């Protein structure tokens, strides 16, 4: 049985940050799929506390905290840290 792709979404990222995230995901997790919606198949929510003081009040974040304990919350900064590992073709996911 083929492994299901990792579904990733984000909250309150600027367009340039979202583009950078998608590019990084292609390198560090080639099987990851980015979606703009928080669907039932999403397993990772990317936030950017440095980019917005409102991220704790975002609808996606609030929903995940209240109803989706299965979703991991990762900061954009943490995700970008793996970029140097991706240059060595070392997938992190």
ABEGO torsion letter per residue (X at the ends): XBBBBBBBBBBGBBAAAAAAAAAAAAAABAABBBBABBBAABABBBBBAAABAAAAABAAAAAAAAABAABBBBBAAAAAAAAAAAAAGBBAX
